[in-house]
């Protein structure tokens, strides 16, 4: 049974995905669906079903997509995760005054978050969670995690998750100010990827009793495979592992495998180039 509710939106958030849609670099782009996947609002109308009525007048965070209910491994729907906003794969978007959704796609908004804070959380938070907790297998205290492009929203979320788990988190950026801010958030250190031999600078930062990386979470592209993977424990396996194009490199095996069976094709923009951070 599908139970719909009407949410009056109080805040919505932009993602880089929306920029790609505006450039027609994203699959399924259409003019008939509002942009934006993230939003917060008040449930202002419901049907008569108890499953809907319980949400009336509550402040809620919206699930940024459909097709993923319970499994920590990823979307259960055979067509993958249909993210809201701007494409034919999902009819809803949050760049609107109101939106109608299945009541199962709502979560109560934490009281300590403002509308703007809560609206910025879902898609980046979910993407980062899956990369770090589900796919990296290294959300363990004391593990060394390298996050590229720390200026990005997903990268910042992985940083916060990693620090909260007690990991040694290291970051890269083209901007020292961003690295300094990451250190204030709990990163152990960072490197400027524009510098020659940056991988050697990173190696110097690693603990003497664990002089290697356990995982790399990469959303920046560039020479990360050729250089960063040399610091991984044993050997490495790259894996496309999140809702958007975030690579997780793991120390495992003796062959190079590229695995994208968990990446919904409607979540990956066509013609995407590595982003500078």
N, C-alpha and C positions, 0 to 999 in steps of 0.2 A: 504494500500500500504506500503510495506516494502522498505525503502530507506537505502542502505548500504553506508558506508564510510570506508576508510582505514586510520588508525591512526598509525603514526610512534612514538613509545613509547620513552619517555625521562626519565621516572622514574617509578618504580613499588615498591610496599610495601608488606612486609610479615605480615601475621596474624597468630595467634595461630592455626587457622583452617588448615593452610598449614602444620604445624607440625603434626597435627592429621592425615592428609592425608598421609604423609610420613610413618606414623606408621600403616596405614590401619585401623584407628579407625574412619573413616568417611564414611558414606554411599555413594555408587556409585563411589568409587575410580576407576580411569582408567588411563592407561599409555598413552592413545591417546590424552590427553588434557593438554596443558601447565598449570603449577601451577600458583597461585597468582590471586587475585581478584581485587586488587587496582592498578590503573595506571593513568598516565598523559602523554599526547603527543600532537603532531601536526597533524592535518588532512592534509594528503598529496595527497589523491586521492578521488574523488567522481564521482558519475554518473552525468547525465545531469539534473536530477530533481532539481528544485529550493530549495526544502527542504534539499537536500544534498549539493548543490553548496554553500549555505550560510556558510557552515562550513569550506570551503577550506582555509588552511593556518592558522586556528585559533588554539590556545593552549586550550586544553580541559581536563576536568576531566571525567573519565569514570564511568558510573553507574556500581557498582560492581556485578549487577545481572539483570535478566529479570523477567517479570511477575508482576511488581509493578509500575504502572504509576502515579496515582493521589490520591488514597485514603489514608488519614492519618491513617486509622485504620489498614492498612496492605495490603499485596499483593492481587490483584484482581484475578489473575490467579488461577483456581481450583487446580492446582498442587503446588501452592505456589511460593515462591521466589527462582529462580534458580541462585545461586551464581556462578560467574565465577571461573574457575581454578580447574583442577585436578579431576573433576567428570564427569560422563556421563550425568548429568542434564543440562550442559551448554557447548557448544563446544569451547568456548573461554577462554583464560587465558592471563595474562599480563606478564608472564615470557617469553617474546618474543621480537623480534625487531619490528614487526608490528602486528596489530590485526584489524579485520574487524567486525564492529558492525552496528546495526541499528542507524541511525542518532538521533532517539528519545532517545537513551541511553547516550547522551552527555550533558555536561554542560560546559559553558565557564569557564576557570580557573581564579579565582580572581588574579588580577595583583600583589597584595601584598604578595602572597604566592610563594615560590620557588617551583620547580618541586618536590623536595623531600617532602616538607611540604604538598603540595596538594595531592600527591600520598598516604600519610599516613592517609588522612582524611576520605574517603568515607565509608568504611564498618564499622569501629569503630564509626564514627560519626553518621551514620544512625542507627546503633544498639542502641547507647546511646540515640539518639533523641527519638526513639520509646519507649524505656523503660521509659524515664523521662517525656517527654511531652505527649505522647499518652496514655501510660498505667498507669503511677503512679497517674495521676490526681492531682498532687501536685506541679506542676511547677508554684508556686505562692510565691510571696515575703513573708518572715516571716515563711514559713513552715520549719519543721525540717526533713532533708533528711540524711539517714545514708547509706554510700556507702562502701561495703566491698571490700577487696583486691585492695587497691588504686594503687598498682604497675601495674595493668592491663590497657591496652589501652582504653577499653570501660569505665572503672571506672574513668579514668582521664577525658574523654570527658564528662561524667555525672557531674563530679565536676565542670568543666568549665561552662557547661550549668546552673547548679544550682546556682553558684556564680553570673552569669550574670543575672539570674532571681531574685536575692535578697533573695534566700533561705539561711537558716542556714545549712550548709553542714558539716557533721561529717564523718570521715573515719576510716577504720581499716586496719592494716597491721601487718606483723610479724617483721617489720623493722622500727625503729624510724626515720631513715634518710628519708624514703619515706613519713612518716607522716609529718615531718618538711617541706619537699618540698610541700606537699599538702597544708599546712597552708600558705606557701608563695604564693600559687595560689589562696588563698581565703577561704580555709576550716576554720571552727571555732575551730576545734580541732580533735583529733584522739586518738585511743586506740590500744594497742598491743593485738591482739586476743589470743596470746599464754599465756597471764597472766590469772590466775584463777580469776573469778569474773569480767571479763572485762566489762560485761554488767552494773555492778554497777559503774565502772569508767566512762562509757559512760553517765549514767544517771546524774552524777554529772556535766557533761559539758553542759547539756541542760538548756535553759533559765528557770528561775524560774516562769515566766508567761506562759510558754508552756513546761511543764516538760515531754513531750512524743514525740515519733517519728510519723511523718505523713506518711512516706514511707521508705522502705529499698530497695535499689537496690543491688542485690547480684549476683556476678559472681564467688564467691570463694568456696561456699559450707561449709561444717563443721556444727557446732552447731548453726548456725544462726537462725534456726526455733525455737529451744527450748529456746534460751536465748534472742536474739535480738527482737523477736516478742512480748516478755513480755512488751517491752517499747512502743509498738504501741498504738495509740489512740484507745480506746474502745476495740475491738477485732481485729482479723486479718484474711486476706485472701491472700495466696500465689498465684502468677500467673506467669507462664512461658510466657514471654511477648515480646521477641525480636527475631531477626534473629538467634542469637546464644543462648547458654544456660545462660540467665541472668534472675534471679528471681526478681520479684517485690512484696514485701509484703505490704499490705495495711490494715489500721484499718477499719474493716467493718464486720458486722454480728456476729453471735455467733456459727457458725459451721466452721470447717476447710475444705476448698475446694481447690483442685489442678486443675487449669484450664490450659490446653495446646492446646486449639483449635486454637490458633493463631500461633503456633510454627510449621513451615514447617519441616516435618520429614527428608527431605534431608539436613537440616541445623544443625542437632544434631549428634555429633559423637557417635558411638557405644562405650560402655565400658568406657565412660569418668569418670575420678576420679576428686574429688575436687582438685583445684590447690592451691599451696602455693604461698603467695605473701609477 
